[in-house]
Amino acid sequence: MRERLLELRKYFNMTQKEFGEKIGMTQSTYSPLENGREIRDSYVKLICNTYHINEDWFRKGVLPMFIDDRDKDFDELLTIFESFSPPLRKLLLKQAEVLQAFSNDLT
């Protein structure tokens, strides 16, 4: 599992600190998981739920990697969106609606 944990973190282009923080761990708690420490079931479930990972992939390497096969761009966009304050989120949604209407006009 540790190989897939490392693969997952690299997929999201995150440091150990960033990856760990998103699941509520410090870097010093997270690091041993990549370096051979047993990954408890509660951590497996937390990682899979947080990052939308197929638990069979995480445990055994059974594809698909993601539960809903979301792509990296969508995950990155969602991460950015979640970092905004509520007023900025509303502004971004309005801009997205404008872009969507513009896109629909082009087709």
N, C-alpha and C positions, 0 to 999 in steps of 0.2 A: 504494500500500500504506500510505503514511503516514496517509491518511485513515481507513483501517480500523483501523490501530494505535491511533489516537486514539479512535475509536469503541469499540474493545474495552476500552481503559483506562477510559473513561467508563462503559461498561456495568457494569464491576466496581466503579465508584465508588472508584477508587484514584488516589493521587498518582503522579507519575512515579517518585518514589523507591520507593514501595511496589510498583508494577508491576515496576520494574527489579530490585528486590531478589529478588522471587519467581523471576526467571529468572537470577539471579546477576550482575546488572549494577548498577553505581552509577548514581545519577541523572545524573551528568555523562556517562556512556557512553550511557545510554538517551535522554536528551533530544534529541540530534541526529537520532535515528531518526524522531522525530515532526516534526522541523523540516527534513526534506528529504534527510538523509544516506541514501545507499543502504543498504538493509537486506540484509545478506548472507544467503545461503541457510542458513547454520548458525543464524543468529538466527531466521529464519522457522520452521525446524523446531523450535527450542527454544521459541519462543512458542506455536506450534500444539500441541506436545506438553504443555506446562505448563498451558495454559488449555483444552485439549480442543477446539481450533478446527479447522475444516475448512480445509485448506491451500488448496483452490481458492477458498474465500471470501476468505481472507486475501490471496491473490495477485491474484484477478480479480473478486471480488465475487459469485461463484457460490454461491447458497444451497444448503444451510443453513449458518448461521454456525458452529454447534457440530457436532462429529462425532456425538454421541449425543443432541443436542437437549435436554441437561439444562437445567433452568431456573435462573434466578438464585438462587432460594432454596436450591436444592440446593448450588450452588457456594459460597454463603455459609456454609451449614452445614458443608460439608466443610472449608472454610478454617478455621473456628473449631475444628472437631474436631481438625484437624492441629496446631493450636497448643497443645493440651492435653498434659500429661504422660501417660504410660501409665496410672497409677492413675486419673487423672481421666477418661481415655477409657473405662476399664472401668466406672466409675461412670455415665457418660453412657449407655453401651450398656445397662446394667441399667435405667436410668430409661426409656430408649426402649422396652425390652421391656414395662415396666409400662404405658406409654402405649398401646402397640400392643394389649396384652391388654384394656385398658379400652375402646379404640376398637372392638375386635372384639365386646365385650360389648354395646355400644350398638347394633350393627347386627343 
